[in-house]
Amino acid sequence: MDDLYKISDLSNPPNWYTEARALNRKIIFHAGPTNSGKTYHAMERFLNAESGVYCGPLKLLASEVFNKSNSRGTPCDLVTGEERRFGNTDGCAARHVACTVEMTSVSDAFDVAVVDEIQMIRDPSRGWAWTRALLGLNAKEVHVCGESSAIGLVKELAIAAGEEVEVRRYKRLTELTVEDYALQTLDNVHPGDCIVCFSKRDIHYVTREIERRGHEVAVIYGGLPPGTKLAQAHKFNDPKHPCKILVATDAIGMGLNLSIRRIIFYSLIRPMINEKGEMEMETISVSSALQIAGRAGRYGTQWEHGYVTSMKPEDHPTLCRLLSHVPDDIEQAGLHPTADQIELFAYHLPSYTLSNLIDVFVNLCTVDSSLYFMCLMDDFKFLADLIQHIPLPLRSRYVLCCSPINKKMPFVCAMFLKFTRQLSQNEPATLDWLCHQVKWPFSTPATLLDLVHLEEVYDVFDLYLWLSYRFPDMFPEGELVRDLQRELDDLIQDGVTQIVRLLRNSDTRTSTTAAETEDTFIMDQRKKSSSRGNPSLPLTSAEDLHQETAAFPKAKFPAQYRRKSMSRGNLTERLLAQGLLSPKMLAELQREWQQQGSEDGENGDGSSSGRPRRNKPGKR
């Protein structure tokens, strides 16, 4: 037990990065609101340095820096989880790198590093990546950009590392005015307006209503591929294009340059699905309100003076209150166990599953709670439970569980299982195999459900590309898959451009509230399509998922899923309604889980003598 406590001692993270500690780094904090020029000043230092690294929260931002650097004559490489591109035509590594923050190297040496959106160090799931970048970057100068709410924490972390922080504050470059009245009706929209919604149902309703009034609309939401987002942004920004209205989610908060005159909050309530599979509603945070509102009025564009208001009169006082506050100071930075630490735990606890090892680690770890918190491991554990029945080395299992997957997409989860099985059986996932699995090729989507499915397939291609950089022998045709992904992006762009037609074809009912989430909308559509026998319905995802797990009677679903299903709870009803679970499948799973619970006491250790034998994966 003493060894386990030592392995899980996370009380002094600065000591993990000896190269950074040897540099006596200079840290400069560029603090300011949206459209204040804070990132511009940091990027100028990056571009003029002998070598540099940019660490951003989104692929779009990393790609923007990559393109800007190379266009300015500073060769720069791009490194994201799914892509590697060189700035030099000869394929040699450049001295500048633009990467997503999770891909930050803490071993490569740089003169200048830029860590963008530092306030995300508090993010419950991804905060660890900003902590690692801030403490571990091997750079003489580290420029961090973001909200002033992070200044105090960054200073505290710097003191713990024996470093000092220089703070440079910036004011907004253009004026932002909160209008005195709510919009009240979509009849009052004007060119340059952006209506911000927090559910896909609201996006669909608002888009249809605005186009019904004779306006062309651009649409941006988080599930769209980067190419589609950029195409929609370009259409909206182009003064010569007839599209003058944007309907978007909070995806516009970062990563896209948009020429917006006025931000209109269609709602201030954000629907959330909690870890129990239940929907909760919450008012957006001060930080989110400020970041989204700040997108109105951009320096150097036709709309320099920005305006902001709400759609509903009853939301206007709340919006004014949110925008009059400053975000609460950030008090803690995220941490995350490493693969090495989990491997050491496995050495001492050889009979434990990966999910169990994570639970034990989180319970035993020592964390300085005055500065740090342990990031949520729910998504990691979900994937660990999903593939527990598949024989794999622990290191490979850990890497797979770090895959960027939305666990609410059953088709993507089913393909993740198939990828994992290919890896386990030492059978390369070829392009032909992948095309057969996803039923390539596709045509332009005819309904909204078709569009949703294409977005899921795009995520499957992203997953393949992510795996191709971690298991190149088993996922060998990344460039060919990337070509397919570009074709798919074009199809999705066509679908988004004709989204009102898709809505009509889908025969969707409308809603004017944000209370119904994307999950509910898709559930309704799948239920309708199932009753009509719609051949475009991607129910193969549910069938594949059942087939993958049914072959292993002892396979573990997350414990909360078992409890919910056995009691016919909220989540089970949703799965049944979506067509992702049939009554027969439910009865079979209940029998298996009940037997499983009597055998292992619901401890989830995954031990079983009845598990089918598989060949061990080949050496790589």
C-alpha positions in Angstrom: 0.0 0.0 0.0 2.9 2.4 0.7 4.1 1.9 -2.8 0.7 2.8 -4.2 0.6 6.0 -2.1 4.1 6.9 -3.4 3.1 6.3 -7.1 -0.1 8.4 -6.7 1.6 11.3 -5.0 0.6 14.3 -7.1 1.4 16.9 -4.4 4.2 18.7 -6.3 3.6 18.8 -10.1 6.3 21.4 -10.8 8.9 18.8 -9.9 7.8 16.5 -12.7 9.3 18.8 -15.3 13.1 19.0 -14.6 14.0 20.6 -18.0 11.6 23.4 -17.5 12.8 24.0 -13.9 16.4 24.3 -15.1 15.6 27.2 -17.4 14.4 29.9 -14.9 11.6 30.7 -17.4 10.1 34.1 -18.0 6.2 33.9 -17.9 4.2 36.7 -19.4 0.4 36.8 -18.8 -1.6 38.6 -21.6 -4.9 39.3 -19.8 -8.0 40.8 -21.4 -11.5 40.2 -22.8 -12.4 39.0 -26.2 -11.3 41.4 -29.0 -8.7 43.1 -26.9 -5.6 42.1 -29.0 -4.0 40.0 -26.2 -3.3 37.0 -28.3 -2.1 39.2 -31.2 0.8 40.6 -29.1 1.8 37.1 -27.9 1.7 35.8 -31.4 3.9 38.6 -32.7 6.6 37.4 -30.2 6.1 33.9 -31.4 6.5 34.7 -35.1 9.6 36.8 -34.5 11.4 34.2 -32.3 14.1 31.8 -33.4 11.8 29.0 -32.4 8.4 28.7 -30.9 5.4 26.6 -30.1 1.7 27.6 -30.0 -0.6 25.6 -27.8 -4.3 26.1 -28.4 -7.6 24.5 -27.4 -8.9 23.7 -30.9 -7.7 22.3 -34.1 -9.1 25.3 -35.9 -6.9 27.7 -33.8 -3.8 25.6 -34.3 -4.6 25.4 -38.1 -5.0 29.2 -38.2 -1.6 29.8 -36.6 -0.1 27.2 -38.9 -1.4 29.0 -42.0 -0.7 32.5 -40.7 2.9 31.6 -39.8 3.7 30.0 -43.1 2.1 32.8 -45.1 4.3 35.3 -43.2 7.4 33.4 -44.1 7.9 31.7 -40.8 7.9 27.9 -41.5 5.6 26.2 -39.0 4.5 22.6 -38.5 1.0 21.6 -37.4 0.5 18.9 -34.8 -2.9 17.8 -33.6 -4.2 14.4 -32.5 -5.4 13.6 -36.0 -3.0 15.5 -38.2 0.7 16.3 -38.9 1.7 18.8 -41.5 5.1 20.3 -42.3 5.9 23.9 -42.9 9.0 23.1 -44.9 8.5 21.7 -48.4 11.3 19.2 -47.9 9.4 17.6 -45.0 12.1 18.6 -42.4 10.8 19.7 -39.0 10.3 23.4 -38.7 11.5 25.4 -35.7 8.0 26.6 -35.1 5.1 24.3 -34.2 1.3 25.0 -33.8 -0.4 22.3 -31.8 -3.5 21.5 -29.8 -2.7 21.7 -26.1 -2.9 18.0 -25.4 -0.2 17.4 -28.1 2.2 19.8 -26.4 5.8 18.5 -26.2 7.5 19.2 -22.8 10.8 17.7 -24.0 11.5 19.8 -27.2 13.2 23.1 -26.5 11.8 26.4 -27.8 12.7 30.1 -27.3 9.0 31.2 -27.1 5.8 29.3 -26.2 2.3 30.6 -26.3 -0.5 28.9 -24.3 -3.9 30.2 -25.4 -7.1 30.4 -23.4 -5.4 29.7 -20.1 -8.7 30.0 -18.2 -9.4 26.4 -19.5 -7.0 25.2 -16.9 -10.1 24.9 -14.7 -12.0 22.7 -17.3 -13.2 19.6 -15.4 -12.1 17.2 -18.2 -9.3 19.0 -20.1 -7.8 21.2 -17.5 -4.8 18.9 -17.0 -3.4 19.7 -20.5 -3.1 23.4 -19.6 -1.5 22.6 -16.3 1.0 20.4 -18.0 1.8 23.1 -20.7 2.1 25.9 -18.1 4.4 23.9 -15.8 6.2 21.8 -18.3 7.0 23.7 -21.5 10.7 23.7 -22.2 10.8 27.4 -23.3 12.7 30.4 -22.2 9.6 32.6 -22.5 6.1 31.3 -21.9 3.3 33.7 -23.0 -0.1 32.8 -21.6 -3.3 34.4 -22.9 -6.8 34.5 -21.4 -9.2 35.9 -18.9 -7.8 37.9 -15.9 -9.6 35.4 -13.7 -6.6 33.1 -14.1 -3.9 35.6 -13.1 -3.9 34.7 -9.4 -3.7 30.9 -10.0 -1.0 31.3 -12.6 1.0 33.4 -10.2 0.6 30.8 -7.4 1.7 28.0 -9.8 4.7 30.0 -10.9 5.7 30.6 -7.2 5.5 26.9 -6.6 7.8 26.4 -9.6 10.2 29.1 -8.5 9.3 31.5 -11.3 7.7 35.0 -11.6 4.9 36.3 -13.8 4.7 39.6 -15.7 1.1 40.6 -16.2 0.1 42.7 -19.3 -3.5 43.9 -19.3 -5.5 44.8 -22.4 -8.7 46.6 -22.9 -11.3 45.8 -25.6 -10.3 47.5 -28.8 -13.9 48.3 -29.9 -17.0 49.4 -28.0 -19.6 46.8 -26.9 -23.1 48.0 -26.0 -25.9 46.1 -24.2 -29.1 47.2 -25.9 -31.9 48.4 -23.7 -34.5 46.0 -25.1 -34.8 42.4 -26.1 -35.3 41.5 -29.7 -38.7 39.8 -29.0 -39.3 38.6 -32.5 -37.2 37.3 -35.4 -38.9 39.9 -37.6 -36.4 42.4 -36.0 -33.1 40.7 -37.1 -30.7 42.8 -39.2 -27.6 42.2 -41.3 -24.7 41.2 -39.1 -26.8 39.6 -36.4 -25.8 36.3 -34.8 -28.5 34.4 -32.8 -26.8 32.1 -30.3 -28.7 28.9 -29.3 -27.8 26.2 -26.8 -29.5 23.2 -28.5 -29.7 21.9 -32.0 -33.5 22.0 -31.9 -33.4 25.7 -31.3 -30.8 26.1 -34.1 -33.1 24.3 -36.5 -36.2 26.2 -35.5 -34.5 29.6 -35.6 -32.9 28.9 -39.0 -36.2 27.8 -40.5 -38.0 30.9 -39.1 -35.4 33.4 -40.4 -35.2 31.8 -43.8 -39.1 31.9 -43.9 -38.7 35.6 -43.6 -36.6 35.8 -46.7 -33.1 35.9 -45.2 -30.2 33.5 -46.1 -28.6 32.0 -43.0 -25.2 30.6 -42.1 -25.2 27.8 -39.4 -22.3 26.9 -37.1 -22.4 24.3 -34.3 -19.9 22.1 -32.5 -20.6 18.9 -34.3 -19.7 20.3 -37.7 -16.3 19.4 -39.3 -13.8 22.3 -39.3 -14.0 22.7 -43.1 -17.8 23.2 -42.9 -17.5 25.7 -40.0 -14.9 27.7 -42.0 -17.1 27.7 -45.1 -20.1 28.9 -43.2 -18.0 31.6 -41.5 -16.6 32.8 -44.8 -20.1 33.0 -46.3 -21.3 35.1 -43.4 -18.2 37.3 -43.4 -18.2 38.0 -47.1 -19.7 41.5 -47.7 -20.6 40.5 -51.2 -22.5 37.3 -50.2 -26.3 37.6 -49.6 -26.0 35.7 -46.4 -26.1 38.3 -43.6 -27.5 36.3 -40.6 -25.6 33.7 -38.5 -27.3 31.1 -36.3 -24.8 29.3 -34.0 -24.1 27.6 -30.7 -21.4 28.7 -28.3 -18.9 27.1 -30.7 -18.4 30.6 -32.0 -16.8 31.5 -28.6 -13.4 30.7 -29.9 -11.6 29.5 -33.0 -13.4 31.4 -35.7 -12.9 35.0 -37.0 -16.4 36.4 -37.4 -17.6 39.8 -38.4 -20.7 40.1 -36.1 -22.6 43.3 -35.5 -24.9 42.0 -32.8 -25.1 38.9 -30.6 -28.6 37.8 -29.6 -28.9 35.2 -26.9 -31.9 33.1 -27.9 -31.8 31.6 -24.4 -29.6 31.8 -21.3 -30.3 28.3 -20.3 -27.9 25.5 -21.3 -29.2 21.9 -21.3 -26.8 19.4 -19.9 -26.8 15.6 -19.7 -25.3 14.5 -16.3 -23.4 11.4 -15.7 -26.6 9.5 -14.7 -28.0 10.1 -18.2 -30.5 12.7 -16.9 -31.0 16.2 -18.3 -30.3 19.2 -16.2 -30.8 22.9 -17.0 -28.4 25.6 -15.9 -27.9 29.3 -16.6 -24.7 30.0 -18.6 -21.8 31.2 -16.6 -20.5 34.8 -16.4 -17.4 33.6 -18.3 -19.4 32.1 -21.1 -21.7 35.1 -21.4 -18.8 37.5 -21.7 -16.9 35.4 -24.2 -19.9 34.9 -26.5 -21.1 38.5 -26.2 -17.5 39.7 -26.9 -17.7 38.3 -30.4 -19.8 41.2 -31.4 -17.9 44.1 -32.9 -14.5 43.1 -34.4 -11.6 45.5 -34.8 -10.9 46.2 -38.5 -14.2 45.0 -39.9 -17.4 46.7 -41.0 -18.9 46.0 -37.6 -16.4 47.5 -35.2 -19.1 48.7 -32.7 -20.7 45.6 -31.2 -24.1 45.1 -29.7 -25.7 42.4 -27.5 -29.2 41.6 -26.3 -31.5 38.7 -25.5 -34.3 37.3 -27.6 -36.8 37.2 -24.7 -37.7 40.2 -22.5 -37.6 38.0 -19.4 -34.0 37.1 -20.1 -32.8 40.7 -20.5 -32.3 41.5 -16.8 -30.3 38.3 -16.3 -28.2 39.0 -19.3 -27.4 42.5 -18.1 -26.4 41.1 -14.7 -24.1 38.4 -16.2 -22.4 41.0 -18.4 -21.9 43.4 -15.5 -19.9 40.9 -13.5 -16.3 39.7 -13.8 -15.7 35.9 -13.8 -14.8 34.4 -10.5 -11.1 33.9 -9.9 -9.9 30.4 -10.9 -8.7 28.6 -7.8 -7.5 25.2 -9.0 -5.7 23.6 -12.0 -6.5 20.2 -13.4 -4.4 17.1 -13.1 -4.6 13.6 -14.7 -2.8 10.3 -14.1 -0.2 9.3 -16.6 0.2 5.9 -18.4 3.3 5.2 -16.4 1.5 5.7 -13.1 -1.3 3.4 -14.1 1.2 0.8 -15.3 2.9 0.9 -11.9 -0.5 0.5 -10.2 -1.2 -2.5 -12.5 2.0 -4.1 -11.4 0.9 -4.0 -7.8 -2.8 -4.8 -8.6 -2.6 -7.3 -11.5 -6.1 -8.6 -11.2 -7.7 -5.1 -11.5 -9.3 -3.8 -14.6 -8.2 -0.5 -16.1 -11.4 1.2 -14.9 -10.8 -0.2 -11.4 -7.2 1.0 -11.4 -8.4 4.5 -12.2 -10.8 4.4 -9.3 -8.2 3.2 -6.9 -5.7 5.8 -8.2 -8.2 8.7 -7.8 -9.1 7.5 -4.2 -5.5 7.1 -3.1 -3.8 10.1 -4.9 -2.4 13.0 -2.8 -3.3 16.3 -4.4 -2.6 19.8 -3.0 -6.3 20.9 -3.1 -5.4 24.6 -2.6 -4.0 24.6 -6.1 -5.1 21.5 -8.0 -8.0 19.1 -8.6 -8.2 15.7 -10.3 -9.9 15.9 -13.7 -13.0 13.8 -14.4 -12.2 10.4 -15.7 -15.8 9.4 -16.6 -15.2 9.3 -20.4 -11.9 7.4 -20.0 -13.6 4.8 -17.7 -16.6 4.5 -20.1 -14.2 3.4 -22.9 -12.3 1.2 -20.5 -15.4 -0.6 -19.5 -16.6 -0.8 -23.1 -13.4 -2.7 -24.3 -12.6 -4.5 -21.0 -13.6 -7.9 -22.6 -11.1 -7.5 -25.5 -7.6 -8.8 -24.7 -5.0 -6.1 -25.0 -1.7 -5.0 -23.3 -2.4 -2.4 -20.6 -0.4 0.4 -22.4 -2.5 -0.1 -25.6 -5.7 -0.2 -23.6 -4.7 3.1 -21.9 -4.0 4.8 -25.2 -7.3 3.6 -26.7 -9.2 5.0 -23.7 -7.7 8.4 -24.4 -9.4 8.4 -27.8 -11.4 11.6 -28.5 -14.9 10.0 -28.6 -18.3 11.5 -27.9 -19.8 8.6 -25.9 -23.4 9.8 -26.7 -22.8 8.7 -30.4 -23.6 4.9 -30.5 -22.3 4.6 -34.1 -18.9 6.0 -33.1 -18.8 3.8 -30.0 -19.6 0.7 -32.1 -16.8 1.6 -34.6 -14.4 2.2 -31.6 -15.1 -1.4 -30.5 -14.5 -2.7 -34.0 -11.2 -0.8 -34.2 -10.2 -2.2 -30.9 -11.0 -5.7 -32.0 -8.9 -5.3 -35.1 -6.0 -4.1 -33.0 -6.4 -7.0 -30.6 -6.4 -9.6 -33.4 -3.4 -7.9 -35.1 -5.4 -7.3 -38.2 -4.8 -4.0 -39.9 -7.8 -1.8 -40.5 -7.5 -1.1 -44.2 -9.4 1.4 -46.3 -11.5 -1.3 -47.9 -12.4 -2.7 -44.4 -13.3 0.8 -43.1 -15.4 1.6 -46.2 -17.3 -1.7 -45.8 -17.9 -1.0 -42.1 -19.3 2.6 -42.6 -21.1 1.6 -45.9 -19.2 4.1 -48.0 -20.0 5.9 -50.3 -22.6 8.4 -49.2 -24.8 10.8 -51.1 -25.9 14.3 -50.2 -28.1 14.1 -47.1 -31.8 14.1 -47.8 -33.0 14.4 -44.2 -31.7 15.9 -41.0 -31.1 12.4 -39.6 -28.9 11.7 -42.7 -26.9 14.8 -41.9 -26.4 13.7 -38.2 -25.2 10.3 -39.4 -22.7 11.9 -41.8 -21.3 13.9 -38.9 -20.9 10.7 -36.9 -19.1 9.0 -39.8 -16.8 12.1 -40.0 -16.0 11.5 -36.3 -15.2 7.9 -37.1 -12.7 9.0 -39.7 -11.2 11.4 -37.1 -10.9 8.4 -34.7 -9.1 6.4 -37.4 -6.7 9.2 -38.1 -6.1 9.6 -34.3 -5.3 5.9 -34.0 -3.1 5.9 -37.2 -0.6 8.1 -35.3 -0.5 5.8 -32.3 -0.8 2.4 -34.0 0.5 3.1 -37.5 0.9 -0.6 -38.4 -2.7 -1.4 -37.5 -4.2 1.8 -39.0 -1.9 2.2 -42.1 -4.0 4.2 -44.6 -4.5 7.5 -42.8 -3.9 9.6 -45.9 -6.4 7.7 -47.9 -8.9 8.1 -45.1 -8.2 11.8 -45.0 -9.1 12.0 -48.7 -12.5 10.3 -47.9 -13.0 12.7 -45.0 -12.6 15.7 -47.3 -15.2 14.3 -49.6 -17.5 13.7 -46.6 -16.9 17.3 -45.4 -18.2 18.5 -48.8 -21.3 16.4 -48.4 -21.9 17.8 -44.9 -21.4 21.4 -46.2 -24.1 20.7 -48.9 -26.4 19.4 -46.2 -25.9 22.4 -43.9 -26.4 24.8 -46.8 -29.8 23.2 -47.4 -30.7 22.7 -43.8 -34.2 24.1 -44.1 -34.9 21.6 -46.9 -33.6 18.8 -44.7 -35.9 20.1 -41.9 -38.9 19.9 -44.2 -38.0 16.4 -45.4 -37.6 15.3 -41.8 -41.0 16.5 -40.9 -39.7 17.8 -37.6 -41.9 19.5 -35.0 -40.6 22.9 -33.8 -39.8 24.2 -30.3 -39.0 27.6 -29.0 -37.2 26.6 -25.9 -33.8 25.3 -25.2 -35.2 22.6 -22.9 -35.0 19.9 -25.6 -31.5 18.9 -26.4 -29.9 17.4 -29.4 -30.2 14.0 -27.8 -34.0 14.5 -27.5 -34.3 15.7 -31.1 -32.3 12.7 -32.4 -34.3 10.4 -30.2 -37.6 11.7 -31.7 -36.3 11.3 -35.2 -35.0 7.8 -34.7 -38.3 6.8 -33.1 -40.3 8.3 -36.0 -37.9 6.8 -38.6 -38.0 3.4 -36.9 -41.8 3.3 -37.0 -41.7 4.2 -40.8 -39.0 1.7 -41.5 -36.8 4.5 -42.9 -33.8 2.9 -44.7 -31.6 5.9 -44.0 -31.8 5.3 -40.2 -28.3 4.3 -38.9 -29.7 1.7 -36.5 -26.7 -0.5 -37.5 -24.8 1.3 -34.9 -27.0 -0.1 -32.1 -27.0 -3.6 -33.7 -23.2 -3.5 -34.0 -22.8 -2.3 -30.5 -25.0 -5.2 -29.2 -23.2 -7.7 -31.4 -19.8 -6.5 -30.2 -20.8 -6.9 -26.5 -23.1 -10.0 -26.8 -20.1 -12.0 -28.0 -18.6 -11.5 -24.5 -21.2 -12.3 -21.8 -18.9 -11.0 -19.1 -18.2 -7.7 -20.8 -18.7 -4.8 -18.4 -20.8 -1.8 -19.0 -20.3 1.1 -16.6 -21.9 0.3 -13.3 -24.4 3.2 -13.4 -25.6 1.9 -16.8 -26.2 -1.6 -15.3 -28.1 -0.2 -12.4 -30.2 2.1 -14.5 -31.1 -0.6 -17.0 -32.0 -3.2 -14.3 -34.4 -0.8 -12.8 -35.8 0.5 -16.1 -34.6 4.0 -15.2 -34.4 7.2 -17.3 -31.4 6.1 -19.4 -33.0 2.7 -20.3 -36.2 4.4 -21.4 -34.1 6.8 -23.6 -32.2 3.9 -25.2 -35.4 2.0 -25.8 -37.1 5.0 -27.3 -34.1 5.7 -29.6 -34.1 2.2 -30.9 -30.7 1.6 -29.5 -32.0 -1.1 -27.2 -34.8 -3.6 -27.9 -36.9 -5.2 -25.1 -35.3 -8.6 -26.0 -31.8 -7.1 -25.8 -32.6 -5.5 -22.5 -33.9 -8.8 -21.1 -30.7 -10.6 -22.2 -28.5 -7.9 -20.7 -30.4 -7.8 -17.4 -30.0 -11.6 -17.1 -26.3 -11.3 -17.8 -25.8 -8.4 -15.4 -27.7 -10.1 -12.6 -25.6 -13.2 -13.1 -22.5 -11.0 -13.2 -23.5 -9.2 -10.0 -24.0 -12.5 -8.1 -20.6 -13.7 -9.3 -18.5 -10.6 -8.6 -20.6 -8.7 -6.2 -20.8 -5.7 -8.6 -17.2 -4.9 -7.9 -16.4 -4.7 -11.6 -13.1 -6.5 -11.4 -13.8 -8.1 -14.7 -12.3 -11.5 -13.7 -14.0 -14.5 -15.4 -13.1 -18.0 -16.4 -15.9 -18.1 -18.9 -14.6 -15.3 -21.2 -14.0 -16.6 -24.7 -10.3 -17.1 -25.5 -8.7 -14.9 -28.1 -5.3 -14.9 -29.7 -2.9 -12.6 -28.1 -2.1 -9.5 -30.1 1.1 -9.8 -32.1 4.2 -8.0 -31.1 4.7 -4.6 -32.6 
